[in-house]
Amino acid sequence: MAGQERRQVTWLLLMVIAEVNGELTVQVLSDHETMAQCHVAGTKIQWEERMHVNKEMLCFATDVKVAQ
């Protein structure tokens, strides 16, 4: 859009955990410049550490600065 500054997109590798009480906990594991880098990082973690039930990783694009 005209007049708007384009923000830098960052790809966050997130761990989403379904807690016993029904709440969801989200942890930022790492940040990446590209979607490909994020997916490679997630694949490396999955191969090194078996994912348990109620946990999932995902890559999330954002243009907002997120505290880690």
Chimera marker file (.cmm) of the C-alpha trace (Angstrom):
<marker_set name="trace">
<marker id="1" x="0.000" y="0.000" z="0.000" r="1" g="1" b="0" radius="0.5"/>
<marker id="2" x="1.213" y="3.466" z="-0.776" r="1" g="1" b="0" radius="0.5"/>
<marker id="3" x="2.794" y="5.330" z="2.118" r="1" g="1" b="0" radius="0.5"/>
<marker id="4" x="3.162" y="2.265" z="4.355" r="1" g="1" b="0" radius="0.5"/>
<marker id="5" x="6.563" y="0.998" z="5.389" r="1" g="1" b="0" radius="0.5"/>
<marker id="6" x="7.131" y="-2.661" z="4.602" r="1" g="1" b="0" radius="0.5"/>
<marker id="7" x="8.160" y="-4.547" z="7.743" r="1" g="1" b="0" radius="0.5"/>
<marker id="8" x="10.715" y="-7.352" z="7.823" r="1" g="1" b="0" radius="0.5"/>
<marker id="9" x="9.115" y="-10.791" z="8.148" r="1" g="1" b="0" radius="0.5"/>
<marker id="10" x="10.670" y="-13.207" z="10.629" r="1" g="1" b="0" radius="0.5"/>
<marker id="11" x="9.903" y="-16.915" z="10.764" r="1" g="1" b="0" radius="0.5"/>
<marker id="12" x="9.498" y="-18.238" z="14.303" r="1" g="1" b="0" radius="0.5"/>
<marker id="13" x="9.840" y="-21.911" z="15.152" r="1" g="1" b="0" radius="0.5"/>
<marker id="14" x="7.196" y="-22.428" z="17.831" r="1" g="1" b="0" radius="0.5"/>
<marker id="15" x="6.532" y="-25.314" z="20.191" r="1" g="1" b="0" radius="0.5"/>
<marker id="16" x="2.849" y="-25.610" z="21.076" r="1" g="1" b="0" radius="0.5"/>
<marker id="17" x="2.061" y="-27.764" z="24.111" r="1" g="1" b="0" radius="0.5"/>
<marker id="18" x="-1.420" y="-28.897" z="25.186" r="1" g="1" b="0" radius="0.5"/>
<marker id="19" x="-1.321" y="-28.822" z="28.991" r="1" g="1" b="0" radius="0.5"/>
<marker id="20" x="-3.292" y="-31.164" z="31.275" r="1" g="1" b="0" radius="0.5"/>
<marker id="21" x="-5.568" y="-28.293" z="32.363" r="1" g="1" b="0" radius="0.5"/>
<marker id="22" x="-6.623" y="-27.660" z="28.746" r="1" g="1" b="0" radius="0.5"/>
<marker id="23" x="-4.450" y="-24.574" z="28.274" r="1" g="1" b="0" radius="0.5"/>
<marker id="24" x="-2.049" y="-24.173" z="25.373" r="1" g="1" b="0" radius="0.5"/>
<marker id="25" x="1.520" y="-23.066" z="26.031" r="1" g="1" b="0" radius="0.5"/>
<marker id="26" x="3.558" y="-21.592" z="23.191" r="1" g="1" b="0" radius="0.5"/>
<marker id="27" x="7.346" y="-21.354" z="23.320" r="1" g="1" b="0" radius="0.5"/>
<marker id="28" x="9.535" y="-19.614" z="20.752" r="1" g="1" b="0" radius="0.5"/>
<marker id="29" x="12.375" y="-22.030" z="20.005" r="1" g="1" b="0" radius="0.5"/>
<marker id="30" x="14.216" y="-19.936" z="17.406" r="1" g="1" b="0" radius="0.5"/>
<marker id="31" x="13.812" y="-17.254" z="14.750" r="1" g="1" b="0" radius="0.5"/>
<marker id="32" x="14.824" y="-17.408" z="11.086" r="1" g="1" b="0" radius="0.5"/>
<marker id="33" x="15.039" y="-15.181" z="8.024" r="1" g="1" b="0" radius="0.5"/>
<marker id="34" x="13.327" y="-17.674" z="5.694" r="1" g="1" b="0" radius="0.5"/>
<marker id="35" x="10.639" y="-20.338" z="5.897" r="1" g="1" b="0" radius="0.5"/>
<marker id="36" x="13.146" y="-22.916" z="4.619" r="1" g="1" b="0" radius="0.5"/>
<marker id="37" x="15.581" y="-22.181" z="7.469" r="1" g="1" b="0" radius="0.5"/>
<marker id="38" x="12.752" y="-22.538" z="9.968" r="1" g="1" b="0" radius="0.5"/>
<marker id="39" x="11.669" y="-25.921" z="8.588" r="1" g="1" b="0" radius="0.5"/>
<marker id="40" x="15.257" y="-27.220" z="8.559" r="1" g="1" b="0" radius="0.5"/>
<marker id="41" x="15.648" y="-26.219" z="12.221" r="1" g="1" b="0" radius="0.5"/>
<marker id="42" x="12.377" y="-27.959" z="13.103" r="1" g="1" b="0" radius="0.5"/>
<marker id="43" x="13.368" y="-31.114" z="11.259" r="1" g="1" b="0" radius="0.5"/>
<marker id="44" x="16.712" y="-31.207" z="13.072" r="1" g="1" b="0" radius="0.5"/>
<marker id="45" x="14.959" y="-30.976" z="16.454" r="1" g="1" b="0" radius="0.5"/>
<marker id="46" x="12.476" y="-33.729" z="15.526" r="1" g="1" b="0" radius="0.5"/>
<marker id="47" x="15.276" y="-36.078" z="14.499" r="1" g="1" b="0" radius="0.5"/>
<marker id="48" x="17.329" y="-35.388" z="17.636" r="1" g="1" b="0" radius="0.5"/>
<marker id="49" x="14.479" y="-35.501" z="20.127" r="1" g="1" b="0" radius="0.5"/>
<marker id="50" x="11.364" y="-37.606" z="19.670" r="1" g="1" b="0" radius="0.5"/>
<marker id="51" x="8.261" y="-35.445" z="19.903" r="1" g="1" b="0" radius="0.5"/>
<marker id="52" x="5.811" y="-36.454" z="22.618" r="1" g="1" b="0" radius="0.5"/>
<marker id="53" x="2.039" y="-36.523" z="22.381" r="1" g="1" b="0" radius="0.5"/>
<marker id="54" x="0.458" y="-33.098" z="22.982" r="1" g="1" b="0" radius="0.5"/>
<marker id="55" x="3.467" y="-31.256" z="21.537" r="1" g="1" b="0" radius="0.5"/>
<marker id="56" x="3.842" y="-29.859" z="18.042" r="1" g="1" b="0" radius="0.5"/>
<marker id="57" x="6.253" y="-27.514" z="16.309" r="1" g="1" b="0" radius="0.5"/>
<marker id="58" x="5.301" y="-25.064" z="13.622" r="1" g="1" b="0" radius="0.5"/>
<marker id="59" x="6.828" y="-22.246" z="11.634" r="1" g="1" b="0" radius="0.5"/>
<marker id="60" x="4.990" y="-18.955" z="12.001" r="1" g="1" b="0" radius="0.5"/>
<marker id="61" x="5.599" y="-15.840" z="9.909" r="1" g="1" b="0" radius="0.5"/>
<marker id="62" x="5.335" y="-12.498" z="11.698" r="1" g="1" b="0" radius="0.5"/>
<marker id="63" x="6.321" y="-8.881" z="11.135" r="1" g="1" b="0" radius="0.5"/>
<marker id="64" x="5.919" y="-8.107" z="14.848" r="1" g="1" b="0" radius="0.5"/>
<marker id="65" x="8.915" y="-8.163" z="17.203" r="1" g="1" b="0" radius="0.5"/>
<marker id="66" x="8.277" y="-11.081" z="19.579" r="1" g="1" b="0" radius="0.5"/>
<marker id="67" x="10.036" y="-11.478" z="22.924" r="1" g="1" b="0" radius="0.5"/>
<marker id="68" x="11.828" y="-14.793" z="23.308" r="1" g="1" b="0" radius="0.5"/>
<link id1="1" id2="2" r="1" g="1" b="0" radius="0.2"/>
<link id1="2" id2="3" r="1" g="1" b="0" radius="0.2"/>
<link id1="3" id2="4" r="1" g="1" b="0" radius="0.2"/>
<link id1="4" id2="5" r="1" g="1" b="0" radius="0.2"/>
<link id1="5" id2="6" r="1" g="1" b="0" radius="0.2"/>
<link id1="6" id2="7" r="1" g="1" b="0" radius="0.2"/>
<link id1="7" id2="8" r="1" g="1" b="0" radius="0.2"/>
<link id1="8" id2="9" r="1" g="1" b="0" radius="0.2"/>
<link id1="9" id2="10" r="1" g="1" b="0" radius="0.2"/>
<link id1="10" id2="11" r="1" g="1" b="0" radius="0.2"/>
<link id1="11" id2="12" r="1" g="1" b="0" radius="0.2"/>
<link id1="12" id2="13" r="1" g="1" b="0" radius="0.2"/>
<link id1="13" id2="14" r="1" g="1" b="0" radius="0.2"/>
<link id1="14" id2="15" r="1" g="1" b="0" radius="0.2"/>
<link id1="15" id2="16" r="1" g="1" b="0" radius="0.2"/>
<link id1="16" id2="17" r="1" g="1" b="0" radius="0.2"/>
<link id1="17" id2="18" r="1" g="1" b="0" radius="0.2"/>
<link id1="18" id2="19" r="1" g="1" b="0" radius="0.2"/>
<link id1="19" id2="20" r="1" g="1" b="0" radius="0.2"/>
<link id1="20" id2="21" r="1" g="1" b="0" radius="0.2"/>
<link id1="21" id2="22" r="1" g="1" b="0" radius="0.2"/>
<link id1="22" id2="23" r="1" g="1" b="0" radius="0.2"/>
<link id1="23" id2="24" r="1" g="1" b="0" radius="0.2"/>
<link id1="24" id2="25" r="1" g="1" b="0" radius="0.2"/>
<link id1="25" id2="26" r="1" g="1" b="0" radius="0.2"/>
<link id1="26" id2="27" r="1" g="1" b="0" radius="0.2"/>
<link id1="27" id2="28" r="1" g="1" b="0" radius="0.2"/>
<link id1="28" id2="29" r="1" g="1" b="0" radius="0.2"/>
<link id1="29" id2="30" r="1" g="1" b="0" radius="0.2"/>
<link id1="30" id2="31" r="1" g="1" b="0" radius="0.2"/>
<link id1="31" id2="32" r="1" g="1" b="0" radius="0.2"/>
<link id1="32" id2="33" r="1" g="1" b="0" radius="0.2"/>
<link id1="33" id2="34" r="1" g="1" b="0" radius="0.2"/>
<link id1="34" id2="35" r="1" g="1" b="0" radius="0.2"/>
<link id1="35" id2="36" r="1" g="1" b="0" radius="0.2"/>
<link id1="36" id2="37" r="1" g="1" b="0" radius="0.2"/>
<link id1="37" id2="38" r="1" g="1" b="0" radius="0.2"/>
<link id1="38" id2="39" r="1" g="1" b="0" radius="0.2"/>
<link id1="39" id2="40" r="1" g="1" b="0" radius="0.2"/>
<link id1="40" id2="41" r="1" g="1" b="0" radius="0.2"/>
<link id1="41" id2="42" r="1" g="1" b="0" radius="0.2"/>
<link id1="42" id2="43" r="1" g="1" b="0" radius="0.2"/>
<link id1="43" id2="44" r="1" g="1" b="0" radius="0.2"/>
<link id1="44" id2="45" r="1" g="1" b="0" radius="0.2"/>
<link id1="45" id2="46" r="1" g="1" b="0" radius="0.2"/>
<link id1="46" id2="47" r="1" g="1" b="0" radius="0.2"/>
<link id1="47" id2="48" r="1" g="1" b="0" radius="0.2"/>
<link id1="48" id2="49" r="1" g="1" b="0" radius="0.2"/>
<link id1="49" id2="50" r="1" g="1" b="0" radius="0.2"/>
<link id1="50" id2="51" r="1" g="1" b="0" radius="0.2"/>
<link id1="51" id2="52" r="1" g="1" b="0" radius="0.2"/>
<link id1="52" id2="53" r="1" g="1" b="0" radius="0.2"/>
<link id1="53" id2="54" r="1" g="1" b="0" radius="0.2"/>
<link id1="54" id2="55" r="1" g="1" b="0" radius="0.2"/>
<link id1="55" id2="56" r="1" g="1" b="0" radius="0.2"/>
<link id1="56" id2="57" r="1" g="1" b="0" radius="0.2"/>
<link id1="57" id2="58" r="1" g="1" b="0" radius="0.2"/>
<link id1="58" id2="59" r="1" g="1" b="0" radius="0.2"/>
<link id1="59" id2="60" r="1" g="1" b="0" radius="0.2"/>
<link id1="60" id2="61" r="1" g="1" b="0" radius="0.2"/>
<link id1="61" id2="62" r="1" g="1" b="0" radius="0.2"/>
<link id1="62" id2="63" r="1" g="1" b="0" radius="0.2"/>
<link id1="63" id2="64" r="1" g="1" b="0" radius="0.2"/>
<link id1="64" id2="65" r="1" g="1" b="0" radius="0.2"/>
<link id1="65" id2="66" r="1" g="1" b="0" radius="0.2"/>
<link id1="66" id2="67" r="1" g="1" b="0" radius="0.2"/>
<link id1="67" id2="68" r="1" g="1" b="0" radius="0.2"/>
</marker_set>
